[in-house]
Amino acid sequence: MVLKSFRDASHSLIIKILFTAIILSFCLWGVGDIIRNYSASRAVAKIDKTRITADQFLREYSQEKQRIRNLGAKPLTDAEMEKLDIKGMVLDKLVNATVVERSYERFGIIVPRQSLVALVHAMPDFQRNGGFDSKTYEIALRRSGMSESGFLMRLRDSIAHTQLFHPVIAGYKIPTIIKNVIAKNFEAMHTVIVATIDLNKQKLKSKFSDDELRQYYENNKDKYKTPETRDVSILMIDYSTLLSNMAIDEQELEKKYEATKDLYIQIETRGFERFEFDDEKSANKGWGLINRGSTTKEVATRLASKVISIEKAHKYDFPESIGKILFSLKEGKTSNVLKIGNKFYIYKLDKINRPKQKTKKEIMAEIREEFQNEQLNSPEFYAKIKKIRNQIDDGFGAGKSIEEISKETGMKIENLKGISKDKSQQVAQLIPDDDTRTEIVNAIFETDEGQSSSTIDSKETDMKSYVVVVNKVMKATFPEYKSIKAIVTHDYTIKKVEKTLREDLSDMASQGANGASALVSKYDTKEFKFKKRDLLANTKGVTAEVKKILKLIPNRDALMNIIMRLRTGEITFYKLDSETYLAIGIKNTSKLQEPEPQFYEVISRYVDKSAESEVIGIAVDAFKKMSNIRIDNKLIGEITKNSDEQGVD
């Protein structure tokens, strides 16, 4: 009856108007909310069967933007924020958290609900009058804005995380679970692609107008400025030349030799191998290996960060406490682990050079040096120094030229032309001491043309001083645009090419698993097939493929880090030098394999040497390789663009 009434009434004008109003209200309100809710529930990423929704991602994205924007003394601008890969950071954080959570199930880490409840009941924060107080517990949950199930879920994750990673954090042996996962991951064969992109060889479709190039020149004029240069003369004052007038009595030398020759004994010296370690754990392992007969090379390869050979060391070359230990060792024996600063050391005694009588030639040379030192510290010598300094100061004060003063004093002159502040290699060749050279360069550019500086004493020795005379000043100039148009055109072209290239590579990187295919289709790439484990091999064991790729990316640790982070099909890129980019991707990866038994020992050494944060990072990356991760970059781009346009932080 009701349906029949509706059908009969549907022909009336009033009912038609009512239906139209209901439809419009859905369009303006109800359906919009349904669409918005649908969009928020869509997955930006799927890790196996677990979804990260757009709503989750946006919430984290907004919080991270707000946190980063307010990090500095003043808020970052939109342009500065744009340079940071906040989307990537948030995505990594959510994916990593999900992967670790999935790993609890994969490795059978279960925290029963009754255990969680028992733990909550035992927490001091919820205790009153010697027992668990439910009201205190409920108030705490309300204040935190968290439900009981949400709180228990966080507690469960914390306990599971501790069970999985605590041995790493506490500095104990790496759990077998993690080692097995990492070892399998290192056994997979990767096809790595590398594109070396020379900005000079990239072509632009558009050409530049002369006005555009002139504007670029005006905006970057300082880049083309010819720096100020100066021609100078430096008076090289060497006080040791004054000793030539202070002869040593040879008969006195002979008398001193006859009277003291028995006192000149070559004291005992020793030769050591010094093993340096970054942490005490590695040092203790190294000590065990050395004392079990392992070679220096084996210890260096496995544990030591540095090994150096020390020859003919005196006891007094070391701090008193350490010298006492080292000079009580027997030949071929090692010291205990010694902590010096933030490093740990082991000394192995290789050779003992016993005390012996010095030859007459050696003794006479030492006595002569003693006589000279006596002369250097004598009032007579200091009087000569004072006299020569006064002569130089009075000469410049009286308007004498540097050439005249040089002739009077016998001190040399060095003439230098075209010295600039940024390029003062000529000064460096004359004065190797950094501090003295810095003061001289400052004097060159603080002294007026035709004037001399005050005397500059060497910071390294008491035997040398310098006076700078500025002969000529060539002011900084800006070349005319026409004279350097070719250079400006080149620089502007490189700038435009680089902008286009970065946008292109960024787009490829954002394509996830399709990035490598896009790179191969557009740029010339080289392929290299090897396992990550090949990068751990010593120099002799490196495969031919690894040797080839190391010519392009010589830093083995950087290469390992890139491959550890990339998944199959993904790419990354970085600037190699001012006009070259490298794009690296993984074209394909073989299935994870069970490693050879002996490789577990290799991977154990690798992760044992790594820092806590590195081991956990390596483990999480390995867990990710075991998961099926799918990213919807298009959806991430859409929702973050809407969020940014609405100013949502």
Beta strands, then each sheet from edge to edge (+ up, - down):
strand 1: 43-47
strand 2: 50-53
strand 3: 127-128
strand 4: 131-132
strand 5: 189-198
strand 6: 229-238
strand 7: 265-266
strand 8: 269-277
strand 9: 306-313
strand 10: 338-340
strand 11: 343-353
strand 12: 356-357
strand 13: 412-419
strand 14: 456-457
strand 15: 464-474
strand 16: 526-531
strand 17: 571-577
strand 18: 580-589
strand 19: 629-631
sheet 1: 2+ 1- 19+
sheet 2: 3+ 4-
sheet 3: 16+ 5- 18+ 17-
sheet 4: 13+ 6- 15+ 14-
sheet 5: 7+ 12-
sheet 6: 9+ 8- 11+ 10-
end
